[in-house]
Amino acid sequence: SGGESVLIEGYYFKRVDTLKCRFGNLAPVTAIFLSTHQIICKSPTTKAAGIVEVEVTTNGQDYSSSRSVFEYHYPITISSIWPTSGSAALGGTTVVVSGSGFINEMGLS
């Protein structure tokens, strides 16, 4: 997983060529400067799922120590959907989606 654009908010960001984000132990990625308070970084790809710390550098050597985190998930794979149709007029058909890589979240519905 990876490749997501991540909005990072903070203070004292600078528009410099060395503005980068580091996701855990992965190689740093170039940041897009939006303002002194916001940058965007694209999460690097990885095969491992889990939580990593995200840190920012403006000089390529010294990184922040904010302990902000980003969570990588395994890709979702859908193996079946049932039923495959329902009433457009009535709506409300409960659909069962089977597969792998789903996240156990309270708001998942």
One Martini backbone bead per residue (centre of mass of N, CA, C, O) as a GRO file, in nm:
protein
  109
    1SER     BB    1   0.104   0.031   0.003
    2GLY     BB    2   0.027   0.361  -0.101
    3GLY     BB    3   0.010   0.692  -0.256
    4GLU     BB    4  -0.093   0.893  -0.058
    5SER     BB    5  -0.221   1.196   0.018
    6VAL     BB    6  -0.072   1.401   0.281
    7LEU     BB    7  -0.180   1.615   0.520
    8ILE     BB    8   0.034   1.856   0.681
    9GLU     BB    9   0.035   2.005   1.001
   10GLY     BB   10   0.202   2.316   1.114
   11TYR     BB   11   0.524   2.476   1.159
   12TYR     BB   12   0.768   2.640   0.972
   13PHE     BB   13   0.749   2.602   0.686
   14LYS     BB   14   0.949   2.563   0.385
   15ARG     BB   15   1.051   2.673   0.061
   16VAL     BB   16   1.236   2.387  -0.011
   17ASP     BB   17   1.420   2.124  -0.151
   18THR     BB   18   1.441   1.978   0.157
   19LEU     BB   19   1.143   1.913   0.171
   20LYS     BB   20   1.040   1.641   0.387
   21CYS     BB   21   0.920   1.303   0.432
   22ARG     BB   22   0.894   1.051   0.695
   23PHE     BB   23   0.804   0.699   0.690
   24GLY     BB   24   0.959   0.584   0.907
   25ASN     BB   25   1.209   0.377   0.739
   26LEU     BB   26   1.162   0.519   0.492
   27ALA     BB   27   1.218   0.697   0.237
   28PRO     BB   28   1.220   1.003   0.165
   29VAL     BB   29   0.982   1.256   0.065
   30THR     BB   30   0.859   1.491  -0.121
   31ALA     BB   31   0.732   1.805  -0.062
   32ILE     BB   32   0.443   2.014  -0.067
   33PHE     BB   33   0.408   2.348  -0.064
   34LEU     BB   34   0.154   2.565   0.081
   35SER     BB   35   0.260   2.656   0.373
   36THR     BB   36   0.373   2.727   0.693
   37HIS     BB   37   0.125   2.497   0.781
   38GLN     BB   38   0.138   2.333   0.489
   39ILE     BB   39   0.166   1.996   0.358
   40ILE     BB   40   0.245   1.748   0.101
   41CYS     BB   41   0.252   1.387   0.109
   42LYS     BB   42   0.355   1.089  -0.035
   43SER     BB   43   0.316   0.778   0.033
   44PRO     BB   44   0.508   0.525   0.047
   45THR     BB   45   0.570   0.222  -0.055
   46THR     BB   46   0.447  -0.093   0.090
   47LYS     BB   47   0.402  -0.432   0.225
   48ALA     BB   48   0.341  -0.318   0.504
   49ALA     BB   49   0.150  -0.316   0.779
   50GLY     BB   50   0.092  -0.015   0.974
   51ILE     BB   51   0.243   0.198   1.207
   52VAL     BB   52   0.382   0.526   1.145
   53GLU     BB   53   0.599   0.772   1.159
   54VAL     BB   54   0.584   1.130   1.092
   55GLU     BB   55   0.833   1.333   0.942
   56VAL     BB   56   1.007   1.654   0.916
   57THR     BB   57   1.212   1.837   0.673
   58THR     BB   58   1.425   2.132   0.572
   59ASN     BB   59   1.749   1.996   0.548
   60GLY     BB   60   1.779   1.660   0.539
   61GLN     BB   61   1.851   1.590   0.870
   62ASP     BB   62   1.639   1.732   1.045
   63TYR     BB   63   1.375   1.615   1.249
   64SER     BB   64   1.098   1.584   1.369
   65SER     BB   65   0.904   1.508   1.703
   66SER     BB   66   0.571   1.454   1.698
   67ARG     BB   67   0.441   1.156   1.658
   68SER     BB   68   0.311   1.121   1.404
   69VAL     BB   69   0.066   0.921   1.221
   70PHE     BB   70   0.053   0.632   0.994
   71GLU     BB   71  -0.167   0.398   0.821
   72TYR     BB   72  -0.120   0.089   0.695
   73HIS     BB   73  -0.287  -0.111   0.447
   74TYR     BB   74  -0.422  -0.357   0.310
   75PRO     BB   75  -0.561  -0.452   0.044
   76ILE     BB   76  -0.865  -0.472  -0.101
   77THR     BB   77  -1.066  -0.776  -0.146
   78ILE     BB   78  -1.320  -0.884  -0.364
   79SER     BB   79  -1.517  -1.192  -0.396
   80SER     BB   80  -1.820  -1.094  -0.303
   81ILE     BB   81  -2.176  -1.026  -0.382
   82TRP     BB   82  -2.481  -1.009  -0.169
   83PRO     BB   83  -2.672  -0.920  -0.357
   84THR     BB   84  -2.677  -0.816  -0.713
   85SER     BB   85  -2.965  -0.691  -0.634
   86GLY     BB   86  -3.221  -0.422  -0.627
   87SER     BB   87  -3.440  -0.185  -0.527
   88ALA     BB   88  -3.471   0.139  -0.639
   89ALA     BB   89  -3.742   0.230  -0.507
   90LEU     BB   90  -3.686   0.116  -0.206
   91GLY     BB   91  -3.438   0.015  -0.103
   92GLY     BB   92  -3.243  -0.119   0.172
   93THR     BB   93  -3.047  -0.328   0.080
   94THR     BB   94  -2.870  -0.580   0.199
   95VAL     BB   95  -2.512  -0.615   0.172
   96VAL     BB   96  -2.275  -0.869   0.107
   97VAL     BB   97  -1.923  -0.846   0.167
   98SER     BB   98  -1.655  -1.034   0.040
   99GLY     BB   99  -1.314  -1.075   0.180
  100SER     BB  100  -1.014  -0.872   0.210
  101GLY     BB  101  -0.877  -0.604   0.416
  102PHE     BB  102  -1.055  -0.523   0.627
  103ILE     BB  103  -1.166  -0.284   0.859
  104ASN     BB  104  -1.215  -0.248   1.207
  105GLU     BB  105  -1.485  -0.028   1.225
  106MET     BB  106  -1.736   0.152   1.358
  107GLY     BB  107  -1.814   0.317   1.072
  108LEU     BB  108  -1.872   0.057   0.929
  109SER     BB  109  -2.138   0.018   0.646
   0.00000   0.00000   0.00000
